[in-house]
Amino acid sequence: MTATPGQPAPAGADERLLRTSQLRKLLGRPELGSLVGAVAVFIFFSIVADSFLRATSLGTVLYAASTIGIMAAPVALLMIGGEFDLSAGVMVTSSALISSMFSYQMTANVWVGVFVSLLVTLAFGAFNGFMLTRTKLPSFIITLGTFLMLTGLNLGFTKLISGTVSTKAIGDMEGFASARKVFASEWTVGGVELKVTILWWALLVAVATWILLRTRFGNWIYAVGGGADAARAVGVPVIRTKIGLYLGVAFAAWVSGQHLLFSYDVVQSGEGVGNELTYIIAAVIGGCLITGGYGSAIGSAVGAFIFGMTGKGIVYAEWNPDWFKFFLGAMLLLATLLNAWVRKRAEATK
Amino acid sequence: MGAVLAAVLGASLMGCSSTGGKRAEDRAAQAAAESRSAVNTPRWTFAMVTHSGDGDTFWDIVQKGAKMAAGKDNINFLYSHNDEAQQQAQLIQAAIDKKVDGLIVTLAKPDAMKDVVAKAVKAGIPVITVNSGSAESKQFGALTHIGQDESIAGEAVGDELNKRGRKKALCILHEQGNVGHEQRCAGAKKAFDGEMQSLYVEGTNMPDVQASIEAKLQADKDIDAVVTLGAPFADAAVKAKRTAGSKAEIDTFDLNAKVATALQDKTLGFAVDQQPYLQGYEAVDLLWLYRYNRNVLGGGRPVLTGPQVITAQDAAQLAEYTKRGTR
């Protein structure tokens, strides 16, 4: 976030120019609309739910947001690059299942399973990117296929190997304790319990932001999202960029999957379906355009935070949870409208 | 007075149904006294967090029972649910954050709930587990467990199928990942003398459930019994049986109004009920008893609400209760 300088510099005519350009920069940020929304949602729940403002509640909300945000960051990058990934939700479950079952069946140190799972999950991502760039089919179709295949593989393999629909406990195996520290530990800061996923989330958002704003690859992402043919014409490696983006989503799915495994020890094979839309919604609330070429990683984090606040805020406010999806839908529309309005204003001032 | 007036008005209007509909429901609601607090204990807050998906009949009945007890016991009752383990754990955490006076949880995915339930116990919140998790309840530090032992319920089904001379049965699992469902089918397999196969269907997609059962019945004409694990699925199985032209008898776990009428007209063979209303009611009431008098029921063993095998003649007595949605 850039702040407008409070004190005008004693220089002459340049100073006003500088200030408007700073302001314009701020207005042009994709996440501005969602930030306004986040503040509004926060204030709203602070008023209607007295337990929402407790420090412990904030820890819970942050945790809920981080489990979405870890995935929303690379999904936002992918959407800026003009593509979708509908397999992101079940890929998280796949990654956890692979890790758990490999360790158990091979009686290997848990870290071996974690590493194997990383390779296989990245292979899923590479498969998505490779199929997309080779077949020229829309990513919606390609990843829908992957989504269905992974859903079936999750269940089929788990049933085949474990004999039930969930994996066997690996909590008593070597390496579990250290892996749990990395992926699912928590510590208490002044009475607030903070989960390690919040750190992973911050790290991924920081890396994604750095890539977008400070590297050549970031420029390529905007370019392929804005128009793949034009990007190719000016020498952007479109294929490599898109495969790279899918690898990013796969990496985050691996992190989320390991978190699932090491916080709960046992993984249910049927889970994760539907979460891919949650990640997309978080990215869109955060200012990503469905059509690509515009958005930000910080926005995805704000979107995830709004998601976490709403989901848990309804519980703290003691409302009937039957209405949660309704609020979510309304919020999505409002946020997108707000984003569009802010963007228009920003472009008008240029 | 009001009811009489409404009836007079209604009869004088042409084209109105004199049976059923919204008006009959309203009359029944008026007749049923508002549940008013019968005790003068402080207004405690109890939260119930289940693994149910959206819009589930069974959990609606559990809630009705819980709310009835909450009304009597002067309890502020909160309900939340999610079918993803991670989300359910977060909802339990949210209830702990709220510093509720009592917690009711389901342990369909026990390993995922372990840590968060331990946190609740550590925070001094009395926990009662319902419906699923009888094996883990005590170990997690819950006061007691209220529900049916799924293996025993499964065995009851197996025995009943033997009694009816069935040879080849099909067990329909509609919620992949639910350990309790696996136990039901395993229990039925164990007690059943004939052959039993499992079939997984997508419970959130009813037409798909029906089509899957249909395909299975068409493929294997020898199947003479189909066991569904939830009341809404019995209806889909009946439709599938008709389309497939199969001779199989349809039996089910759990009850609802449709199952009760289907039992009476012999469309269904039998139902195994676990009395969901009782699970909700008892959970709230036992928490109240614990807070008020430190009473704990069950002597360290699960308090069983089932299985109760219900056949055609029993169903007749239950019809009015299933209609109002409490059985």
Interface residues (C-beta under 8 A of the other chain):
Chain A: S51 R54 T56 S57 G59 T60 Y63 A64 T67 L155 T164 V165 S166 A169 L260 S263 Y264 D265 V266 Q268 S269 G270 E271 G272 N275 G311 K312 V315 Y316 E318 N320 P321 D322 K325
Chain B: D54 G55 N76 L78 Y79 S80 H81 E84 A85 Q86 A89 Q90 L91 Q93 A94 A95 I96 D97 K98 K99 K109 D111 A112 K114 D115 E175 Q176 G177 N178 V179 E182 Y200
